């Protein structure tokens, strides 16, 4: 749906919780939006609101390090900037004199100043790390979201962003969130708009990581509409995505009119309350009421309207127009998903590729609307069996069940991808007891399987077994092979040394019970960070490595 690519609707958790025990595994559609102040209020065993407040408090503490905390944060206006710029030669002369005076006294105060700056820097870094750790725990343990694979949008009120001088924004992005939704604290007004713009400014992150939220402009006119259009234009300088609240009664023509105001954004998200389309139909019955049918028809109509709107706006909103449903059920979200995709099969089934979380193909299956709903309800791989003529929940018979991570639609909207972790005593998707339906894996996945087998039962004289049992040898070889890789120059030599490093690194991982997928999770988490370290080498690590290499040379 949109921009040359098909997008499926995704859930917004406002009054409902993303925790599986509350709503099912709805975030498995690959994206979700979180309202942290309200989404956990109905969870008896969760203190999510208190956790969020603690994270915000830590971000505020971080922002106040080295500052006069009694000084209010005041937005910088263009007029004040212009006045400063027009000071002329006299102002520059005064500044030069002040600079010389400071240089004259710098010798006696440098040590004290440096110490204070170093202390502030360390304290700020300490608060930053504590805040990120708290946010990671909140997202993964309290909300039970896997941010390495699900694109999480978190709604932050502009007052919280301003109060923390933007630290709360980088905190949640570094913790794994994909985007920040900047929301007005008060009702839509000129004052509220200025606060949102101020919050966007102090966020200090790339525009593609920010979403600005507002009601659509259709129906306003005159000065009110002109003011809102100017606000939208200014907001587009900071955020690449606009999130617009729509109503059930909005027609295609209404949205087309409103969309003329969205041209400055590369993508637009339309949000609507899912209760408008809630059905009481469960996934294990074929009976429907008239209301159920009407709800499904209305939701299908909305999805099709947005698809048409997106096609009309492909040259302006280049990344498409998406739909998010607020507080949906698995049935509503599943139906919205199937309304977004198509099939040319006479049985109306959807071709589905099943992969690992690192995109290795396990096999080809088929999905139906009901199997998709069932998968969202239980968080497992559930498909449609043509031979059984019914739902097939993988592993119920064989024990080789699947943990569902994400459901994606291909660019043409006619095929699904289920991203899973294959489980079982010996993880096997195929009925022939192999991981994939194309036989044994190759490359690093084959190496991983071999190492895991050696860990359990290694043949006599196995070098891998020796590495498992000798910590010092494994450590020495890791350092040695990394040094040889660092020294290699010719492409073939680099490839050979890289293979050696991979082998020894994966022996270390297998011994610790760490899988390739675990490493991929870490890589996917890191790509979301906005705070970057300098990346300088650590002298004490280099010295330790040199000592190992020297010892090996002498032996």
N, C-alpha and C positions, 0 to 999 in steps of 0.2 A: 504494500500500500504506500505508494508515494515515491516521487523523485527517481523513477526508473528502478526502484527496488521495492520489494514487498515487505511491509512491516506488520507485525501482529500487535493487537492491543495489549497493553500491560496494566497491572494493578497499581492503584494508589492506596496505600494503607493509611487511612485517616482515623476512623473510629474502630477499625478492625486491626488485628495484629498479623504480622507476617509469619509468626511462629506456626509451624505445621500443626500443632495441637489445636490451634484456633481456626484456621481457614484452609488447611491443606498446604500443598507445596506450590502456591500460585506464582512465586517468583521464578519458577522453572521456565517460564516463558522468556526468560533472559533479561528482564528489566523490571524494576519496581520503583515506586516512589514512597518515601517514608515521611510521615508527620510525627516527629519525635515527641511532641508535647501531648499527643492524644492517642497514638496508635497502641500504647500498652496499658491504657487506663482500665480495660476490661480483663486484663490478665491477672488473676489472683496471685500467681507465684512470681510476678515480675515487678521490679521497681525501676522500670525503664525511664520514667519521667525524672526520678531522682538522679539516676545515672547521667542523663543528659544535662541536668542542671549542674552536676559536679564537673562535667567536661567543659561546660561553658565557663564555670568559675575558674578552672585551670587555665583556659585560654585568656581570660581577662587578666589573671595573674601574670601570664607570659607577656602580655602586651604592656603591662605597667612596669616591667623591670627597667630600672635606669631612668624612669620618668617621674615627674611630680604627679602623683596619683590624684591630687586634689584638683588638678587642672582639667577642665572639661574638654572633650573632643569637639572641636568646632570646625564645621566644613569650610574649606577654603573657597572663596568666591572669586570669580573672574575679575571683579572690580578691584579687589585688594591686590591681586597679582599685577594688574595694570599699574596701580599706584606705586607698587614697589619697583616696577620696571622703569618708571618715569622719574626716579630720583635724580637722575642725571649725574654730572661729573662730581658735584658736591658730595653726593651719597657715596660714590665710589672712592673718593678721597678719604672720607671718614673711615670707610671699611679698611682701606689700605693702612691707615695709621693704627687702627685697632689691631690689625694683623701683625704689624711690626712690634707692638707692645707685647702681644702674646708670645711672639718668638723670643723676645728678650728674657721673659720669665720661664720659658719652657724647660730650660735645663734643670731648674730646681724642682719642677713639679711633674716632669715626665714620668718618673717612677710611680708616683702616687696615682696619676691619671691612668697609666697603663694598668695598674693593679685594679683600679675600680672598673675599667672597661673590661678587663679579663674576667673579673668576678661577675659582672653583669652578663657577659656573653655566656659564661658557663651556666649561670642561673637560668637564663632565657632558654638555653638548650635543654637544661634539665626539665623545666616546665613543659617544653615542647614535646619531649620524649614521653613524659608522664601523660600528657593529654592524648597523644596518639595511641599509647597503650590502652588508655581508658576507652577511647573511641573504638579501637579494634575489638576490645572485649564486649562493648555494648552492641556492636554490629553482629559479631559472630556468636557470642554466648547468649546475650539477652534476646536479640531479634532473630538469631539463628539464620543469618544470611551469609552465603559464601561469596564474598566480594571479589574473589579471584575469577569468578566465572559469571556472576550476575551483575549487571550494570545498575548500581544503586544510586538513585537520586534522593537527596535528603533536603527537606524544606527547612530553611533557616530564616527567622524573622530578621528584618533589616536592623532592628534595634540591637539584637545579639551580635550581629556582624560589626556594627559601629562600636558598640561597647567594648568588644575585644580587639578593635583595630584590625579586623580581618583575620586574626589568628584562628578563630573557630572554623573559618573556611578552609585554610590550609591543613588544619588538624584533621578534619573529616576526609579531605581528599587524600592526604598521606595515609590515613587509616584504611583506605580502600574504596571510598565512594567514587563514582564516576563523574557525577555532576552535583552542583549545589543549586537549589531552587531558591532564589531570593524573593521573599514574600513580604508584603506590606504588613506592618504591625497594626495599623488602624485601617478604617474604611478608606476607600479610594477618594483621594482629595489631592489638591496641589501640595499640601504639606507632606502627605504620605508619599507622593511621587518624588519629592526632593529627598526624603529619607532613603527611599529605594536607590536613587541615583548615588547618594553618598555611600551607601553600603556597597554598591557595585564598584565604586571607586576605591574604597579601602580594602576590597577583597584581594586585589593585586595578584590575580591568577589569569591564565590565558582565557580568552573569551569563550572558547569552545567548552570550558568547564563550568560555565555559568548559564543559568536559565532565569529569565525574569518572568514573574507571574502577574497576570492581570485578567480583568474581565474584557470580553470583546467590545469593540467600539460601535458596533452597529446600533442605530437608534439615537445616537447623540448628534447634535448639530451645533452650528454657530461657534461661539468662543469656547464652549466646553469641549467640543470635538477638536478644535484647533489646538487647544492646550494638550489634549490627550495624544494627538498625533505628534506634537513636538516632543512630548515625553517619550513616546515609543522610539522616535528617531534618536534621541539622546541615549536611551537605554541600549540601543543596538551598537553603540560604541564600546560597550563593556561585555555584552552577552550575545552569543551567536544564536541562542534559542529563545523563543517566546512561548510561554505556556498560557493558553487562553481557556477560560471557563465558558462552556456553552450550555445550552438548555435542550431539553428533549424536543422542543418545538421548532428549533432552528432548521430551516430548510436549506437546500443547496444554494438557492439564490441569496438567502440571508448571509450564509457563510462566504459566498463569492464576494458580496459587497464588503463584508468585514475584512476579507483577506487582502484587499487592496492596501490595507494599512500594515501588512506584515512583510512587505517586500524587502525590508532592511535586514531580515533574519534569514540565516541559511536553513533553519528548520523551525517548525512550529508544532507544538503539542496541544491537542484539544483535549480538555478534561471534562468528564461528565459523570454524574452520580449513577453508579450501577444499579441502585435501587429502582430506577426507572425501568429496568429490564429484568428484574429478579424473577426467576422461575422457581417453583417449588418442586419441579420434576427432579427425581433422583436418577443416578446413572444406571440403576439396576431395574428399571421399569420402562415399558414402552408406552404407558398411558400418559396422556397429556390432557390438560384442560384447555378451554378456549383462551383463558388468560395466558397460559404457558405459550400457546401458539402465537398469540399476538405479541407477546414480549419478544420471542425469537424473531418474528418477522420484523418488528420495529428495530431490533438491534442489527439485524442483517441490513436493513435499509440504511441505518446510520453509517455502518461500515462502508457500504457502497457509495454513499454520499461523500464521505471523506476520501475514498479512493478517487472519485471523479474530481473532487476539489484539488487533490494532490496532483493529479495529471494535468490540471489546468495551470498549476503553479510550478511546474518543474524547472522553468527558467529563472524563477525568483527564489523559491525555497528549495535550494539545490539538494538538501539532504532530506527532503520529504516532509509530509504532514502526518503526524502520528496521533494515536488515540490512547488515552489512559482512562480506565474505568475506576472510579472511587469506590472502594469497599465491595468488590465483586465476590460472588461465590465461584466455586470451581466450575459449576454448570454454565454460569453466565460468561466467564472468561473463556472456557472451552468452546462455547458456541461462537463467541466473537472471533476466536482464532480460526475456526473452520470457515467463518464468513469472509475471512481475509484471504483465503487461499482457494485454489481451484484444482480440479482433476478432470481428465478426459476419459477416465475409466467408467465403463457402464455400471460397475458395482459401487461407484462413488467413494472408493477407498483412496487413500493418499499414499503414494510411494514414500517410504521412510528409510533413510540410511541411519544405522546405529553406529556410533563411534565412541572411542575413548575420549577423555577430556583433552587429550593432545591431538585429536582429530584423526586417529587411526581407525580405518573402517573395520567394523566387526562383522557386519552382515546387512542384508536387505530384507525389510519386512514391510507390512502395510498397516496403516492406521485408519480408524474411523472416528467420527465425532465423539462417540461414546468412549472409545479407548483413550482418546486424548483427555477427556474429562476424568476418566478413571486414573490416568497417570498423574494428573494434577492433584487429585485427591489423596493418593497414597505415596507419591514421590518415588515410584518405581517404574521400570520399563514395562509398560502395558501396551499391547498391540492388538490387531485383529487377525485371527487365524482363519484363513480361507478353508483349510481342511476341516477345522472344528466348527466353522461357521459361527464364531462367537469371539468374545474377548479372550486374550491370551496374556496372562500376567507371568512374565518370564521368571522361571525359577520355582514356581509353585510345585512342580513335579520333580524337576531335576535337582533343585537346591541351588542352581546357578542363577541367583536373582541379580538384579541390577539396581544400583542407586542412581536415580535420575538427577542430573545436574541442570540440564538446559534443553529447551526445545527451540529450534530455529527453523526458519523458512528460507528457501533459496531465493535468489534474486528474481526469478520468474514467478514465484508464488505457486509452484506446482509440485514441490517436493519438501519433505520434512527431514530434519536431522535431530535425532535423540542423542544427546551427549551423556554418557553414563560411565559409571565405574562397574566393571563386571566383577561379581562376587562368586564365592564358592570355595570349596577346599582346594581345588585347582581351577582357578577362574577360566571358564569356558563358555563362549557364546554359542558355539557350534554343537550340534548333536553328536559330532564325532569327537567331542571332548578336547577341542582345540580352542584357543582364544578367539580366533576369527574363522569365518567360513571359507577363507582362502588358504587354510593350512597354517603351519607354524610361522611365527613372526620372524623378521630378519633384523639386522642391525642392532641398535642399542636395546630394543625390546627383547630380542633373542638373548642378548648378553645378560639382561636383567633376569630372565627366566632361568638361565644356566646358573648364575650366581646364587639365586634363591635355592635351586636344587642342590648345589654344592654345600650350602649352609646346613642343609638337612642331612645329606648323605653324599660325602665326597669320596671318590676312589682313592686307593692307596697311592701316595706320592703326589697328590694334587697340590700344585703351587697355590691355587686359590685357597685351599684349606690352610696352608701354611700362613698365608697372609691373614686369614681370619683369626688364627691363634697367636700371632706374633704382632702385637701393637707397635713395637718399635720398628720392625721391618716395614710394616705398612706405612708408617709415618715417614720413614726414610725414603721409600720409593715414591711417595707422593711429591716430596720436595725435589728429589732427583729428576723425576720425569717432567715436573713443571719447569725446572731450570733448563732442561734440554729443549723443551718447547719454546721457551723464551729465547734461546740461542739459535733455533732453527731459522733458516732464511728461504731456502728453495721450497716451492709449493709442495712437492712430494714429501720432502723431509718434514715440513710443518704438519701435513696430514698424518704421517706416521707417528710423530710425537703426540699429536692431539689424540690419536687412537689409544696410545699408551696412557695418557692422562685420564681419558674417559674410563678405561678399564680399572685403574687403581682407585679412581674417585667412586666408581660404582661398587667396588668391593667394600669401600668404607661405608657407602650408603646401605648396601645390603646387610652388612654387619649391624648397623644401627637400626635396621627395620624401616629405612627410608626408601620410597619408590621414586621412579621417574616422575610419576604424577605429582608427588609431593614437591619435587623441585619445580615442576611447571607451575604449581600453585604459587610458589614464591615469586617466580618470574612475572606471572600475571599480576600479582599484587603490586610489584615494584613499578610496573608501567603506569600505574595510576598516581604515583607520587608527584607532587609539585615542588617539594623541598628537596634540593639536591646537595649532597656532600661534595667537598672539593675533590675527594678521591686521591689525595696524596698517599704515597707509600708510607708504611709504618716502619720506622727504623728498627724497632725491637724485633719485629717479625722478620725483617731482612737479616738481622744479625743471627737470629735463631736458625734460619735457613742456611746461612753461610756456615754455621757451626756444624750442621748435619753434613753438608757437602764436603767440608774439610775433613771430617771424620771418615767419610766414605773414601775420600782420596787416599787417606793414610792407611786404611785397612787393606 
